[in-house]
Amino acid sequence: MPKLATLKQPESLAKMAYESIRQSILSGQWKIGELYNEMGIASDLGISRTPAREALLELASQDLIIFMPRRGLMLNRFTRRDVDEIFELRKAIELASVEKIANISPRVDLIAIEESLLEQRRAVKQKDYLLFIEADRLFHTSLCMLTNNRRMIAIVENIRDMIHVMGIKALGLEGRALKVIEEHQAIFKAVGNGNAEEARNAMAYHLDQSKEAVNEDLN
């Protein structure tokens, strides 16, 4: 009997619902302070309430949404404590990442990093902040992936959606997107030159500036 390739199982409704809702959140369609309800979401998706609730529970576990007892659910309104904790975690991981990459010999291939910088510049010209935030995500996750540390990569991936939601409005601050590109370019240059200390300093400065921009948006 000929060997047959194993058929891929179709994704569950809950998983498809999760991805659909997640994308609507990341694209800015959900509004801070607006209440939503499970039945309405399930109806919009054309599915029953059970898989919709499973998807929403998963998003809640990632701190993207919060359930309001007897009222519904809403997009998480991040506090200054949330911002402090996220950026403390980012510093611990991302400074270590660029230091490790800069010290690798021979030099690592930074083509993905360079491409993300080009995409960021295109996004600024088009004034497309959603495209910019995706390119920003590629910049940071690509750096982390170059460490080949599976656990560090998993943590960064796990918090990137929160960073996305935090950062999308902050990017609207006057001149912030261009400054992000300058800060990213400094990190890229230091890593490419194998200067670990300069790479750490550049990443630390970038994260401090990003945190300040996010906090300014919270005012």
N, C-alpha and C positions, 0 to 999 in steps of 0.2 A: 504494500500500500504506500502511495507517495506521502512524503512528509508535508504536512500542511502548516502554514503559519497560524499561530494562535490568534483568534479574532479578538480585537480590542472591545471590551465592554463599553457600552454607551455611558456617558457621564450621568450621574444621578440628578434628579430634578433639583435637589438641595444644592448640589455643587454648581449647577448651571445658574440657579437663582443667586447663589453667593457671588459668583463672578459678575453677573448682571448688576446687582445692587452695588457691589464694590466699585465697578467702573462708573456708575452714576455718581457715587460719592466722590471719587477721585477727579471726575470731570467738572466738579463744582455744581452739579445739579441740585444737591441737597443744601438747604440753607440753615445757617446757625439760628437756633431758636424756634424753628418751625417743627410742629408736631406731625408725626406720620403714624399710620396704623397698619397692623399686620394684614388685615383683610383687604385694605386698599392696595397694598403692595402685591399681595397674592393675586388680586384681580388684574392688576396691571401686567403681571407676569404671565397670566393665564394658567395658573397652577392652584392647587389646593393650599390651605393655610399651613399644613404640616411641614412640607419642604421649605416653604417661605420662612417659617419660624426657625427651622434648623439653620438656614442661611443667616438669619438675623442674629441668632445666638452666637454663631461663629464670629460674626463681625463685632458683636459686643465683647467677646472674649479678647479681641484684638484692640479694644478701646476706641473703635471707630464710631460706634453708636452706643447710646445708653437707653435702657428701658425706664419709662416713667410709670410707676404703678397706677393702674386704672386710667391712664391718660393716653398711652401710646409709646412712641419712641422718637428719639431725635439724634441729630448729629452731635457727637461729643464736643463740648465746649472746653478746650484744654485750658488748664489753670497754669499759673506761673510755676507751681510745683511740678506739674507734668513736664513743662518745658525744661526746668532744671534737671529733672531726672533723665529725660531723653538725651539732653546734650552732655550730661555727665557720662552716660553710657557711650555716646558717640565718641567723645574724646578718648575714653579708655581704649576703645577698639580701633578707631581710625588713626590715631597718632601711632599706635603700635604697628598698624598695617603699613603706613608709608615708611616708617623706619625699617621694617623688615624688607620691604620691596627695594628700597634704596641700597640696602646692604647686600642684596643678592648679586652674585657674580657667576656667569656673565650677566649683563644687563637684561632685564625682562622686556618682553615686547609690549610697548605701550600704545599700540595702534588703536585699541578700543577707547582708550582715554582721549587720544587725539581726535578721534571721530566724534566723541561726545562734546568736545570743545567746539568743533565745527558746527555741530547741530545746535549748540547753545547760541552761537553767533547768528545762525539762520533764524532761530526762534525770536531773538531780539529784534532783528530787522522786520520780521513779520508781526511783531508784537503779540506773539502767541505764547502765553505763559504756561499753558498746559503742555505744549511741546517742549518748552524750556525745562519744566520740572521733570519731565521724562528723561531729558538729556542729562539733567543734574543727577537723577537717580542712576543712570548708566555710569556716570563719572565715578560716583562713590562706590557702587556695588562692584564695578570692574576693578577698582583698586583693591577692594577687600578680597575679591576672588583670586587676585594674583598672589595672595599669601598662601593659598592652598590649605587654609585652616577651615575645615568644614564647619566647626562650631561658631567661629567668628562670622563666617558667611551667613549661616542660618540666623544668627541674632540680628545682623544688619538687615537681612531680607524681612525679618519679622517686624521691624520697627519702621521700615521705609514708607509704608502706607500712612503711618502717623506723621512722619516727617513731611510727606507729601501734603497732607491736609493742613499741617501747621504752616508750611512754607508757601503755599500757593498765593495767599493774600499778602504775605510779607514781600513777595516778589513784585507786587504792585506798587511798593514804595518807590518814590522818585529815585531813579538811578541805581537801584539795588541790583537789578539783573546784570548790568554792565560791571558792577563791582564784583559780583560773584564770578564772572568770567575772568577778571583780573586775578582774583584770589585762586581760582582753579588753575590758571596758567602758571602761577608761582609754584603751586604744589607740583604740577606736571614737570616743570623745569627742574626743580630740586630733586625729584625722584629720578628723572632721566639722567641727571648729572651724578647720581649716586651719593648725594649729600644728605645723609640721614638726619642730621641736626636741623638743617635748613628745611627739610621736608616736614619734620615735626612742628617746627615753628610756624611754617606757612599754613599747615592744617589747623593748628591751634588758633591762629589768627582768624582763619576762615570760619571756624565753628563759633568763635566768640562773636564775630560780626553777624553771623546767621542767627544766633540766639538773640542778640540785641534787636535785630529786625523783627523776629517773631514776637518778642516781648512788646515792641513798639506797636505792633498790630493788635495786641491784647488791650491796649489802653483805651 
